[in-house]
């Protein structure tokens, strides 16, 4: 069964306070391949691996139904630096 974007968003927003969230269905609408960007104060002091493990745990049921899943996790300060670097 395909995973919906609202289901992913709800699961993430329920688990942590989110400053910014991007969810992209990269499977042309079939809900089997998602890429996300999550920005949260909850990531302060955590390694990238710890952040990704946390998101994987939050979305474990949804990820089990997907073909592919990628994520980027930032603190608000890191995200601001990332945006400035990109421009």
C-alpha positions as CSV (number, residue, x, y, z in Angstrom):
1,X,0.0,0.0,0.0
2,X,1.4,3.4,-0.9
3,X,2.4,5.8,1.8
4,X,0.8,9.2,1.6
5,X,2.6,12.5,2.1
6,X,0.2,13.6,4.9
7,X,0.9,10.4,6.8
8,X,4.6,11.0,6.7
9,X,4.2,14.6,7.7
10,X,1.8,13.7,10.6
11,X,4.2,11.1,11.9
12,X,7.2,13.5,11.9
13,X,5.3,16.5,13.4
14,X,3.8,14.3,16.1
15,X,7.3,13.0,17.2
16,X,9.3,16.2,17.3
17,X,8.9,20.0,17.1
18,X,9.6,20.9,13.4
19,X,10.9,24.3,12.3
20,X,10.9,23.3,8.6
21,X,9.8,20.2,6.8
22,X,10.1,19.2,3.1
23,X,8.7,16.0,1.8
24,X,9.2,15.0,-1.8
25,X,7.5,12.1,-3.5
26,X,10.2,11.0,-5.9
27,X,8.1,8.1,-7.3
28,X,5.8,10.1,-9.6
29,X,2.9,9.9,-7.1
30,X,3.0,6.2,-6.3
31,X,4.2,6.8,-2.7
32,X,7.1,4.3,-2.8
33,X,10.1,6.7,-2.9
34,X,10.4,9.8,-0.6
35,X,13.1,12.3,0.2
36,X,12.7,14.5,3.3
37,X,14.4,17.4,4.9
38,X,13.7,17.9,8.6
39,X,14.8,21.0,10.6
40,X,14.3,20.8,14.3
41,X,15.8,22.1,17.6
42,X,15.4,18.4,18.8
43,X,18.6,17.6,16.7
44,X,20.8,19.9,18.8
45,X,23.8,18.0,20.2
46,X,23.0,14.8,18.2
47,X,25.2,13.3,15.5
48,X,23.8,12.9,12.0
49,X,23.7,9.1,12.6
50,X,21.6,9.6,15.8
51,X,19.2,11.9,13.9
52,X,18.8,9.5,11.1
53,X,18.2,6.6,13.4
54,X,15.6,8.6,15.3
55,X,13.7,9.5,12.1
56,X,14.0,5.9,10.9
57,X,12.5,4.7,14.2
58,X,9.6,7.3,14.0
59,X,8.9,6.2,10.4
60,X,9.7,2.5,10.7
61,X,6.2,1.3,9.6
62,X,6.1,3.7,6.7
63,X,9.7,3.0,5.6
64,X,8.9,-0.7,5.6
65,X,6.3,0.0,2.9
66,X,8.6,2.0,0.7
67,X,11.0,1.1,-2.1
68,X,13.4,4.0,-1.2
69,X,13.8,6.7,1.5
70,X,16.4,9.4,1.9
71,X,16.7,12.1,4.6
72,X,18.6,15.2,5.5
73,X,18.4,16.5,9.1
74,X,19.5,19.9,10.3
75,X,19.3,22.1,13.4
76,X,17.9,25.5,12.5
77,X,21.4,27.0,12.6
78,X,22.8,24.3,10.3
79,X,19.9,24.8,7.9
80,X,20.4,28.5,7.7
81,X,24.1,27.9,6.9
82,X,23.1,25.2,4.3
83,X,20.7,27.7,2.6
84,X,23.4,30.4,2.5
85,X,25.9,28.0,1.1
86,X,23.4,27.0,-1.6
87,X,22.9,30.5,-2.9
